[in-house]
Amino acid sequence: MPKVNLSESLKKVQDIIRWFDNQEEVDVEKGLEKIKEGTELIKTSKARLKEIENEFEVVKKELEKE
């Protein structure tokens, strides 16, 4: 599975927020679709942030050894 690009995910979440902001009347079906998409983006971004945190810890431990 390819790694999540956090910048791209953040941009997509911002696009979803902008979509809601620009709606005079939100189509419930389309709104639900956008919410599901945003939720998935947030979940995968949180998982990627955890991976990055773990990678930093590994690098930090390697530096502390020297």
Residue pairs with C-beta under 8 A, 6 or more apart in sequence:
3 48
3 51
4 44
4 45
4 47
4 48
6 45
6 48
6 49
9 41
9 44
9 45
9 48
10 45
12 37
12 41
13 38
13 41
13 42
16 34
16 37
16 38
16 41
19 34
20 26
20 31
20 34
23 31
